[in-house]
Amino acid sequence: MSRVALLTPFAVPSVRGNAVTVERIVSGLREHGIPHRVWDLSAAGDAVMEHEVEKYRPALVHAFHAFRAGPLALRLARRTEIPLIVTLTGTDANHDLFDPERAVVVRRVLEGAAAITAFHESIAARVAAALPDVRDRLVIVPQAVRLEQRETFDLEARWPLPHGRVLFLMAAGIRMVKQPLLPLHALDAVARAHPSLRLLYAGPVLDAGEGEALTRALRDRPWARYIGAVPHAQMASLISQADVALNSSISEGGMANSVLEALSLGRAVLASDIEGNRTLIEHGVTGLLFREAADLAAGAARLLGDPALRSRLGAAGRALVERLYPPQRELEGYLGVYRRHAPVVAA
């Protein structure tokens, strides 16, 4: 059976979105007995990886993130004459493709790919509008949820909370696109009116400036705290101890792992009204959406004062994920792409 080489900007134990997605796919490949190997671009230089991948002799190379992993994957695919599969991320489609300095790299990679996968039709449409020639190579493979590794997260040891607290959890890397400061400013008045409110940030600092700004902003807000990155195996435990999952992103790659995971665990979600979040959140049905800080505050106040609403939204979100986003559907999507371009894979 032919081999699959997967290149990613980050792999486990990183808790970044790309790493979580790749590990979920790798788990499926492993269960199906499909030979594969993951190369973590943050762990080795290009020359080392080029040598190792060539020695591995894969039937195809799959790059996650067109800008970061794409150039190396494209060189390898051309040199070894194998198909290149590229999975788009939020920054690829929403930012890098239109950035004056990065666009040429992303376009070259996408134009050289045998297939391009996107998590949602909205991302595929955005890319096709910018690059009409790749339209026929775009394939939709929705993300899924896989939270089988469940280690206990000791929240009490990290942040002892009072009885009756209502915990909002923002699980995300600290960087500008996630707008980590927005909830703090928006919720100041809400926190005064609802002493039960607590806001917890969990995720790695990916932008030093944003991390420093968050630290400063938290100093005078005892109702909010940042605890750093949490191992993914402990995220199910942490999410289950929260009451509301918060997402304030400017953009997403079609659907956020953090939102999917929160929905799968029956948590109410309060999310920015962007295309990537609307793929999962129907306002008032599977969560609440907000466009401005005032809407965020109003939505938070509703959720704080209405446990029945939190329960109803959480149940609807869980049902949505169970119905539409099981891991097997995601894996079959990628296997279908693999088979079309390397037919002997997972026959």
ChimeraX attribute file (.defattr): number of C-alpha atoms within 10 A of each C-alpha:
attribute: neighborCount
match mode: 1-to-1
recipient: residues
	/A:1	11
	/A:2	16
	/A:3	19
	/A:4	23
	/A:5	21
	/A:6	23
	/A:7	26
	/A:8	24
	/A:9	20
	/A:10	23
	/A:11	22
	/A:12	15
	/A:13	12
	/A:14	16
	/A:15	21
	/A:16	20
	/A:17	17
	/A:18	20
	/A:19	19
	/A:20	21
	/A:21	20
	/A:22	20
	/A:23	17
	/A:24	19
	/A:25	21
	/A:26	19
	/A:27	14
	/A:28	19
	/A:29	19
	/A:30	11
	/A:31	9
	/A:32	11
	/A:33	11
	/A:34	18
	/A:35	16
	/A:36	17
	/A:37	15
	/A:38	18
	/A:39	20
	/A:40	18
	/A:41	17
	/A:42	12
	/A:43	11
	/A:44	10
	/A:45	10
	/A:46	13
	/A:47	9
	/A:48	9
	/A:49	19
	/A:50	16
	/A:51	11
	/A:52	12
	/A:53	21
	/A:54	14
	/A:55	9
	/A:56	14
	/A:57	15
	/A:58	20
	/A:59	23
	/A:60	25
	/A:61	26
	/A:62	26
	/A:63	30
	/A:64	26
	/A:65	22
	/A:66	31
	/A:67	26
	/A:68	18
	/A:69	23
	/A:70	30
	/A:71	19
	/A:72	19
	/A:73	31
	/A:74	26
	/A:75	15
	/A:76	21
	/A:77	23
	/A:78	13
	/A:79	10
	/A:80	15
	/A:81	11
	/A:82	18
	/A:83	23
	/A:84	27
	/A:85	30
	/A:86	28
	/A:87	25
	/A:88	27
	/A:89	24
	/A:90	20
	/A:91	17
	/A:92	24
	/A:93	27
	/A:94	19
	/A:95	15
	/A:96	20
	/A:97	23
	/A:98	17
	/A:99	12
	/A:100	9
	/A:101	10
	/A:102	14
	/A:103	17
	/A:104	14
	/A:105	16
	/A:106	24
	/A:107	21
	/A:108	15
	/A:109	24
	/A:110	28
	/A:111	15
	/A:112	21
	/A:113	25
	/A:114	19
	/A:115	23
	/A:116	28
	/A:117	22
	/A:118	24
	/A:119	25
	/A:120	19
	/A:121	16
	/A:122	17
	/A:123	25
	/A:124	22
	/A:125	16
	/A:126	14
	/A:127	24
	/A:128	16
	/A:129	11
	/A:130	14
	/A:131	14
	/A:132	11
	/A:133	11
	/A:134	20
	/A:135	16
	/A:136	10
	/A:137	16
	/A:138	23
	/A:139	20
	/A:140	18
	/A:141	21
	/A:142	21
	/A:143	25
	/A:144	25
	/A:145	24
	/A:146	22
	/A:147	15
	/A:148	8
	/A:149	11
	/A:150	13
	/A:151	14
	/A:152	12
	/A:153	19
	/A:154	13
	/A:155	14
	/A:156	9
	/A:157	8
	/A:158	11
	/A:159	13
	/A:160	9
	/A:161	15
	/A:162	10
	/A:163	7
	/A:164	9
	/A:165	15
	/A:166	22
	/A:167	21
	/A:168	25
	/A:169	25
	/A:170	26
	/A:171	25
	/A:172	27
	/A:173	22
	/A:174	27
	/A:175	20
	/A:176	15
	/A:177	15
	/A:178	20
	/A:179	15
	/A:180	22
	/A:181	19
	/A:182	14
	/A:183	19
	/A:184	20
	/A:185	14
	/A:186	18
	/A:187	22
	/A:188	14
	/A:189	12
	/A:190	19
	/A:191	21
	/A:192	11
	/A:193	11
	/A:194	17
	/A:195	12
	/A:196	18
	/A:197	20
	/A:198	21
	/A:199	23
	/A:200	19
	/A:201	21
	/A:202	20
	/A:203	19
	/A:204	20
	/A:205	17
	/A:206	14
	/A:207	12
	/A:208	11
	/A:209	13
	/A:210	18
	/A:211	20
	/A:212	12
	/A:213	12
	/A:214	20
	/A:215	14
	/A:216	11
	/A:217	14
	/A:218	15
	/A:219	10
	/A:220	9
	/A:221	14
	/A:222	10
	/A:223	19
	/A:224	21
	/A:225	19
	/A:226	19
	/A:227	13
	/A:228	16
	/A:229	19
	/A:230	16
	/A:231	15
	/A:232	20
	/A:233	17
	/A:234	16
	/A:235	24
	/A:236	21
	/A:237	18
	/A:238	20
	/A:239	24
	/A:240	15
	/A:241	17
	/A:242	21
	/A:243	24
	/A:244	27
	/A:245	25
	/A:246	26
	/A:247	25
	/A:248	26
	/A:249	21
	/A:250	16
	/A:251	21
	/A:252	21
	/A:253	21
	/A:254	27
	/A:255	24
	/A:256	22
	/A:257	22
	/A:258	20
	/A:259	24
	/A:260	23
	/A:261	22
	/A:262	28
	/A:263	30
	/A:264	25
	/A:265	20
	/A:266	24
	/A:267	28
	/A:268	30
	/A:269	30
	/A:270	27
	/A:271	23
	/A:272	25
	/A:273	22
	/A:274	18
	/A:275	18
	/A:276	22
	/A:277	26
	/A:278	17
	/A:279	15
	/A:280	19
	/A:281	27
	/A:282	16
	/A:283	16
	/A:284	11
	/A:285	14
	/A:286	25
	/A:287	28
	/A:288	25
	/A:289	23
	/A:290	20
	/A:291	12
	/A:292	14
	/A:293	17
	/A:294	13
	/A:295	16
	/A:296	24
	/A:297	21
	/A:298	16
	/A:299	18
	/A:300	25
	/A:301	18
	/A:302	14
	/A:303	24
	/A:304	21
	/A:305	13
	/A:306	10
	/A:307	13
	/A:308	10
	/A:309	17
	/A:310	22
	/A:311	16
	/A:312	17
	/A:313	25
	/A:314	25
	/A:315	19
	/A:316	19
	/A:317	29
	/A:318	20
	/A:319	17
	/A:320	17
	/A:321	20
	/A:322	14
	/A:323	9
	/A:324	13
	/A:325	18
	/A:326	16
	/A:327	19
	/A:328	13
	/A:329	15
	/A:330	21
	/A:331	21
	/A:332	15
	/A:333	17
	/A:334	20
	/A:335	21
	/A:336	16
	/A:337	18
	/A:338	23
	/A:339	13
	/A:340	12
	/A:341	18
	/A:342	19
	/A:343	14
	/A:344	13
	/A:345	19
	/A:346	17
	/A:347	10
